[in-house]
């Protein structure tokens, strides 16, 4: 028990001394994760849409070749970035660029670090989102596409107005998933000395060796961020679904609508019954028709 | 023949080795209400889907006012906007309200102004008795109501022909009537309609022409009195007798 008391004290010491550094780390982590998730989602959206362009046998040859090429490129992109660790991708891009250009082009200074981090996390997220978006699009009922085609919509119009709104609603939980993964996985960006939340920990324990208390702060910090994020995502989902009910504009003349029975002077059928029974009881009391009396 | 809107010539469709339609010749004149009847798998729905280019015919021609729409380079979307289609499974856009379902085609495809589209959408929804549900989402209304909205959505495009692919087959029995009533009213207004149906009463009382299909070919074609009342071919008699016994 006294160990826990000691831990709390240590955490308090760390927090009072280094909280600007921790908070700065939290801020950078949040910004990086949010920006990279948005950009990554956009990359995934473009890939997913390109991947699902219908390609029929009777289409002109150039279009077929182009679509094949695009699909091949996307496939390579997805496999490479999904199949290698993000830490390594960071090192690869951050140090690869100056290597090939003899230092002429490099990610320099604070801005360079931000740029490199955003690029790497976005591209990585995009590789995962490409598959999610594709899955979202093909999971929409084919009848929706037929309905849109039947009123003369082009493929682009069908996508924009009918398929994508439904597909995006369906993959919203996966977008949220990616955001939460990014909140945590941006921690590997310390490798290119990006000062996010985990880098703050590395620096602080380097100064005072309080490994475990600082890790506790980190744990609580990350968990708070992810919990708030999932709560907000649920809220967004519920907002997108809209209201469960709708307003009747007037009565439908062709159908009997069960459950909407209403009369201005009567209330619902349930009121009616209770009123009737109450009346019966009252009459009974008034005229004294009690049991045993005949 | 008066004004032919659609002319189908030597139309065939195969799915792999399976020949669904064989050498169909058929035409639709202005104001015709044609019922296509036949057993399941006889190719009725495929014929309708070919006419709307939702399926690509294997061979043959579909002429729309004399222009071949199966030729390469024809704008299929533009052609489809003139030929309305009502599906068995409604296919209303789930992400839109009843009103928006009837607006989107007018605004995006016909490029009408928002105000004009709104006025027309309301008029057509009123015609099918769906005004009370303007703001409802498809998942909140019944099958019969969905089908009525689907009809209004097709009407809002002001099509020359309206194709119905078994519009009442997915409905509970008590909702069939409300959809058939709407279709009867349309026929009375002179709308050109091509209806794949199992509703023999509709075929007999409403349509001006009945086509019986069997195994991918048009077996018998004539007025309802001829085809339903006095069928010439043994296959037709067979099919109709099965219907009566049910």
Interface residues (C-beta under 8 A of the other chain):
Chain A: X56 X58 X141 X143 X144 X146 X147 X148 X149 X150 X151 X152 X153 X154 X157 X161 X162 X165 X166 X169 X242 X245 X246 X247 X248 X249 X250 X251 X252 X253 X254 X255
Chain B: X52 X54 X56 X72 X77 X78 X79 X80 X81 X82 X84 X85 X87 X89 X90 X91 X92 X93 X94 X95 X97 X104 X105 X108 X109 X129 X130 X131 X132 X133 X134 X135 X136 X137 X140 X142 X144 X145 X148 X150 X153 X154 X157 X175 X178 X181
